[in-house]
Amino acid sequence: MTLKFKYKKVSLSEKIPLFGFSILRPIIPVQLLGGGEKINYEVLLDSGADTCVFDGSIGELLGLDVKAGTPMQFGGVQNATAGKAYLHTINLSLGGHRFAIPAIFSYDLSNKGYGILGQKGFFELFKVNFDYQKEEIEIKKAL
C-alpha cells in the first residue's frame, strides 16, 4: 500500500514574516469510524506528537462515551497546563484501508482545528516521506 497526498495550503489571518499570508501543511483526509458512524476528517501529520489526538466532540459523533475512556493528560510545545484527555481505540480509514488505532479525545482543544496523527497509532504503523519541495506526502504501510 502506497498513498500520495498533496500538502494543503492554509491561509494565515495576517502576514507573518517568513510565511506571508499562507503556509503549506501536511494535512490529509481520513475517515474515522466508530459505533456505525463514519466521519470524514482532515488531520495533521505530526511526527512530534506522541499520540493521535482529536477533539472530544468528534468522539461523541463517533458514538463514544468520551469521558468513560482511560483518563490521561497531554501537553504541547507551549508551557501551559496539561489538558485532560481520554484514551479510546477507534478505527481509521486511510485510502480505503482500515486500521484500529489508540487515540485520545479532549475537550481542551479547539474544535475548529485539525485532528493530529502522531507517533503512537500512526507513525508506528506507517513509513511517511515528507517532500516539501514537491509539496507531496508519501505514506506506506510499515512492514
C-alpha positions as CSV (number, residue, x, y, z in Angstrom):
1,M,0.0,0.0,0.0
2,T,1.5,3.3,-1.1
3,L,-0.6,6.5,-0.9
4,K,0.3,10.0,-2.0
5,F,-1.2,13.3,-0.9
6,K,-0.5,16.9,-1.6
7,Y,0.3,19.4,1.1
8,K,-2.6,21.7,2.0
9,K,-2.2,25.4,1.6
10,V,-3.5,27.1,4.7
11,S,-4.3,30.8,4.8
12,L,-3.0,32.8,7.7
13,S,-5.1,35.6,9.1
14,E,-2.3,38.1,8.9
15,K,1.0,38.4,7.1
16,I,3.7,36.7,9.2
17,P,7.4,37.2,8.3
18,L,8.9,34.2,6.5
19,F,5.5,32.8,5.7
20,G,3.5,35.6,4.1
21,F,-0.3,35.0,4.1
22,S,-0.3,31.2,3.7
23,I,1.7,28.1,4.6
24,L,1.8,24.5,3.4
25,R,1.0,21.9,6.0
26,P,0.9,18.1,5.9
27,I,-2.8,17.7,6.2
28,I,-4.6,14.7,4.7
29,P,-8.1,13.4,4.6
30,V,-9.1,10.3,6.6
31,Q,-12.2,8.6,7.8
32,L,-12.8,8.0,11.5
33,L,-15.1,5.0,12.2
34,G,-16.9,4.0,15.4
35,G,-20.3,3.0,16.6
36,G,-21.6,2.6,13.0
37,E,-20.6,6.2,12.2
38,K,-18.2,7.4,9.6
39,I,-16.7,10.9,9.8
40,N,-14.6,12.4,7.0
41,Y,-11.9,14.4,8.8
42,E,-8.7,16.3,7.9
43,V,-5.8,15.5,10.1
44,L,-2.3,17.0,10.5
45,L,0.6,14.5,10.3
46,D,2.7,15.5,13.3
47,S,5.8,13.4,13.8
48,G,6.5,15.4,17.0
49,A,3.2,14.3,18.6
50,D,3.3,11.3,20.9
51,T,-0.2,10.2,20.2
52,C,-3.2,10.7,17.9
53,V,-5.4,13.5,19.3
54,F,-8.9,14.5,18.4
55,D,-11.5,17.0,19.8
56,G,-13.9,15.4,22.3
57,S,-16.9,16.4,20.1
58,I,-15.5,14.1,17.3
59,G,-15.5,11.2,19.8
60,E,-19.2,12.0,20.6
61,L,-20.0,12.0,16.9
62,L,-18.4,8.5,16.7
63,G,-20.8,7.3,19.4
64,L,-18.1,7.2,22.2
65,D,-18.8,8.0,25.8
66,V,-15.6,10.1,25.7
67,K,-15.2,10.5,29.5
68,A,-15.5,6.8,30.0
69,G,-12.1,6.3,28.3
70,T,-8.9,5.9,30.2
71,P,-8.1,9.4,31.7
72,M,-4.8,10.9,30.5
73,Q,-3.1,14.3,30.4
74,F,-1.3,15.8,27.4
75,G,0.6,18.9,26.6
76,G,2.2,20.7,23.7
77,V,5.1,22.9,22.9
78,Q,3.8,25.8,24.9
79,N,4.4,25.9,28.6
80,A,0.8,25.5,29.6
81,T,-1.3,23.4,32.0
82,A,-1.7,19.9,30.7
83,G,-5.0,19.2,29.1
84,K,-7.4,16.4,30.2
85,A,-7.9,13.6,27.6
86,Y,-9.5,10.2,27.4
87,L,-8.0,7.2,25.6
88,H,-10.1,5.0,23.3
89,T,-9.5,2.6,20.4
90,I,-11.1,3.7,17.2
91,N,-10.9,2.7,13.5
92,L,-9.1,4.9,11.0
93,S,-9.6,4.5,7.3
94,L,-6.8,5.8,5.1
95,G,-7.1,5.3,1.3
96,G,-9.7,2.7,1.8
97,H,-7.6,0.7,4.3
98,R,-8.9,0.3,7.8
99,F,-6.7,0.2,11.0
100,A,-7.6,0.1,14.7
101,I,-5.6,2.8,16.5
102,P,-5.3,4.2,20.0
103,A,-6.4,7.8,20.2
104,I,-7.1,10.4,22.8
105,F,-10.0,12.7,22.9
106,S,-10.0,16.0,24.7
107,Y,-12.5,18.9,25.3
108,D,-9.4,21.2,25.9
109,L,-8.8,21.5,22.1
110,S,-10.2,23.9,19.6
111,N,-13.0,22.2,17.7
112,K,-12.1,24.4,14.7
113,G,-8.6,22.8,14.2
114,Y,-7.4,19.6,12.8
115,G,-7.1,16.2,14.3
116,I,-3.5,15.0,14.9
117,L,-1.9,11.8,13.8
118,G,1.2,11.2,16.0
119,Q,3.8,8.5,16.8
120,K,1.6,6.0,18.7
121,G,-1.2,4.9,16.5
122,F,0.1,6.3,13.2
123,F,3.8,6.7,12.6
124,E,4.4,3.3,14.3
125,L,2.2,1.8,11.5
126,F,3.4,3.8,8.5
127,K,6.5,4.9,6.8
128,V,6.0,8.6,5.9
129,N,8.1,10.7,3.5
130,F,7.6,14.4,3.6
131,D,8.7,16.2,0.4
132,Y,8.1,19.9,0.9
133,Q,9.7,20.9,-2.4
134,K,7.3,18.7,-4.4
135,E,4.5,19.5,-1.9
136,E,3.9,15.8,-1.6
137,I,3.5,13.3,1.2
138,E,4.0,9.6,0.6
139,I,2.6,7.1,3.1
140,K,3.5,3.4,3.0
141,K,2.4,0.6,5.3
142,A,5.3,-0.4,7.6
143,L,6.5,-4.0,7.3
